[in-house]
Every structure is written in structure tokens, then in C-alpha cells.
Amino acid sequence: MPDRRPKPDRPTPHKDKLCKTCRRPIQWQKKYEQDWDIIKFCSEACSGYHPGERDAALEAAILSLLAERTADGDKTKTICPSEAAKLVSGDARDKDKATRRDWEALMEPARAAARRLVVAGKIEITQHGAVVNPSTAKGPIRLRLSTRHLD
């Protein structure tokens, strides 16, 4: 366990960190002054979250949808994270009216899965056709295969 006492001879830099779970930035705040060295998560929800089968299924769905979309050789085609969420949640035609929109609960996990795939170098997140930083992207995003895979 790290020492929680301040180290006056070596002040901790107040650089932003990325949450280990969701890959969003954690900005330094005065209340974190004593614990900044040991903070790893942006919230309690992220600290208790452990990726499971659903997350692996979302990552696989994103990669398979991109493979299908780019099968004709055009590697610039994109998908929306909602397509992966809908694929993982199942066919809406087989469900009753109350559970047809189950895929909406998978949207944030789908975006988190996309951020993990960006870190792995497999895909890129774009907005208006330009690659954006996945940890700070807000609003609608599109996913495409990484240009590193084009070579």
C-alpha cells in the first residue's frame, strides 16, 4: 500500500490520468491531493467494474461488423457502436414490446469496448470523418478499422 503522507521533497505532478476501466480522463482536484498517486478509477462504478462475457461479445461484434462492412476492400467504411449493441442484445423481432430496446443499456459498454479496441490499436474512433481522442470524444461517434491495418 502506498504511503498516504505527503512527500514534501517530491511533489506529485498534477497531470490528468486515464481511468483504468473506461479510459476517460481523471482531472486533478484539490480533494485528491493526498491520494493522487493511488487513484486509478474515475468513479465508484468504474472501480467495481470487471469486464466480462458481455464486454468480450461487444468487442467481437465491433470487429465482426467492421470486417463485414469492409469486405469489399474499402477500409474507410464505418459502423456506429449501436450496431454492435443491437447485435449483442439479440434480434428485436423475437422479443416482446417491453424488452425490444434492451440494446440501449449496452450503448455505454459498447463505447467502452470501442475505447479498449482503440488502445489495442485495432480500430479508430471518428467524428465527422476525422480521428478523435477516444477519452474525450463526446456526442455521436463512428468506428472504423485502424489505418495501421491498411498496410
C-alpha positions as CSV (number, residue, x, y, z in Angstrom):
1,M,0.0,0.0,0.0
2,P,1.5,3.4,-1.0
3,D,2.3,5.8,1.8
4,R,-0.6,8.3,2.1
5,R,1.5,11.0,3.8
6,P,2.5,13.9,1.5
7,K,6.0,13.8,0.3
8,P,7.3,17.4,0.5
9,D,10.6,16.7,-1.1
10,R,8.9,15.2,-4.2
11,P,5.6,16.8,-5.1
12,T,3.3,14.8,-7.3
13,P,2.7,16.3,-10.7
14,H,-0.9,17.2,-11.3
15,K,-1.2,15.5,-14.7
16,D,-4.5,14.2,-15.9
17,K,-4.8,10.4,-15.7
18,L,-7.0,7.9,-17.6
19,C,-9.4,5.7,-15.8
20,K,-8.3,2.0,-15.9
21,T,-11.8,0.9,-16.7
22,C,-13.5,3.4,-19.1
23,R,-10.3,5.2,-20.4
24,R,-11.8,8.6,-19.6
25,P,-9.6,11.4,-18.2
26,I,-9.5,11.9,-14.4
27,Q,-8.7,15.5,-13.7
28,W,-6.7,16.5,-10.7
29,Q,-8.8,18.1,-7.9
30,K,-7.9,19.5,-4.6
31,K,-9.8,16.7,-2.8
32,Y,-7.4,14.2,-4.5
33,E,-4.3,15.9,-3.1
34,Q,-3.5,13.2,-0.5
35,D,-4.4,10.3,-2.8
36,W,-3.4,11.4,-6.3
37,D,-0.7,8.8,-6.6
38,I,-3.1,5.9,-5.9
39,I,-6.2,7.0,-7.8
40,K,-6.9,4.7,-10.7
41,F,-10.7,5.0,-11.4
42,C,-12.9,7.9,-12.2
43,S,-15.9,6.7,-10.1
44,E,-17.0,4.0,-7.8
45,A,-18.9,2.4,-10.6
46,C,-15.6,2.0,-12.6
47,S,-13.7,0.8,-9.5
48,G,-16.1,-2.1,-9.0
49,Y,-16.5,-3.0,-12.7
50,H,-14.9,-6.1,-14.1
51,P,-15.1,-6.8,-17.9
52,G,-17.0,-10.0,-18.5
53,E,-18.5,-12.0,-21.3
54,R,-20.7,-9.2,-22.5
55,D,-17.7,-6.9,-23.0
56,A,-15.9,-9.6,-24.9
57,A,-19.0,-10.1,-27.0
58,L,-19.2,-6.4,-27.8
59,E,-15.6,-6.2,-28.8
60,A,-16.1,-9.3,-31.1
61,A,-19.3,-7.7,-32.5
62,I,-17.5,-4.5,-33.3
63,L,-14.7,-6.3,-35.1
64,S,-17.0,-8.7,-37.0
65,L,-19.3,-5.8,-38.2
66,L,-16.2,-3.9,-39.4
67,A,-14.9,-7.0,-41.2
68,E,-18.3,-7.4,-42.9
69,R,-18.5,-3.8,-43.8
70,T,-15.0,-3.6,-45.2
71,A,-15.2,-7.0,-47.0
72,D,-15.4,-5.2,-50.4
73,G,-11.9,-3.8,-49.8
74,D,-13.0,-0.2,-48.8
75,K,-11.3,0.1,-45.4
76,T,-12.7,3.5,-44.7
77,K,-16.3,2.3,-44.0
78,T,-17.5,2.8,-40.5
79,I,-20.1,1.5,-38.1
80,C,-22.0,3.0,-35.2
81,P,-21.5,1.5,-31.7
82,S,-25.3,1.0,-31.6
83,E,-25.0,-1.7,-34.3
84,A,-22.7,-3.8,-32.0
85,A,-25.1,-3.2,-29.1
86,K,-28.1,-4.3,-31.1
87,L,-26.2,-7.4,-32.3
88,V,-25.2,-8.4,-28.8
89,S,-28.7,-7.8,-27.3
90,G,-30.3,-10.0,-29.9
91,D,-33.0,-9.7,-32.6
92,A,-35.7,-7.3,-31.5
93,R,-38.3,-9.2,-33.6
94,D,-38.1,-12.1,-31.2
95,K,-38.8,-10.0,-28.1
96,D,-41.9,-8.5,-26.6
97,K,-42.5,-4.8,-26.7
98,A,-41.2,-4.1,-23.3
99,T,-37.7,-5.6,-24.0
100,R,-37.2,-4.5,-27.6
101,R,-34.9,-1.7,-26.7
102,D,-32.5,-3.6,-24.4
103,W,-29.7,-2.6,-26.7
104,E,-29.8,1.0,-25.3
105,A,-28.4,-0.3,-22.0
106,L,-25.4,-1.6,-23.9
107,M,-24.5,1.7,-25.5
108,E,-22.0,2.9,-22.9
109,P,-20.4,-0.6,-22.6
110,A,-20.2,-0.6,-26.4
111,R,-18.4,2.8,-26.4
112,A,-16.1,1.5,-23.6
113,A,-15.4,-1.7,-25.7
114,A,-14.5,0.6,-28.6
115,R,-12.1,2.6,-26.4
116,R,-10.4,-0.6,-25.4
117,L,-10.0,-1.6,-29.1
118,V,-8.5,1.8,-29.8
119,V,-5.9,1.3,-27.1
120,A,-5.2,-2.2,-28.6
121,G,-4.6,-0.4,-32.0
122,K,-7.4,-2.4,-33.8
123,I,-9.8,0.4,-34.6
124,E,-10.2,4.2,-34.7
125,I,-12.9,6.4,-33.4
126,T,-14.0,9.2,-35.7
127,Q,-16.4,12.2,-35.7
128,H,-17.2,13.9,-39.0
129,G,-14.6,11.7,-40.7
130,A,-11.7,12.8,-38.5
131,V,-10.0,10.6,-35.9
132,V,-10.7,11.8,-32.4
133,N,-9.2,11.1,-29.0
134,P,-11.5,8.3,-27.5
135,S,-11.2,9.5,-24.0
136,T,-12.5,13.0,-24.7
137,A,-15.0,12.3,-27.6
138,K,-18.5,13.5,-26.9
139,G,-21.6,13.0,-29.0
140,P,-22.1,10.6,-31.9
141,I,-19.1,8.6,-32.9
142,R,-18.3,6.2,-35.7
143,L,-15.8,3.2,-35.6
144,R,-13.5,2.1,-38.4
145,L,-10.6,-0.2,-38.7
146,S,-7.3,1.3,-37.8
147,T,-5.3,2.7,-40.7
148,R,-2.3,0.8,-39.3
149,H,-4.0,-2.3,-40.6
150,L,-4.2,-0.9,-44.1
151,D,-0.5,-1.6,-44.8
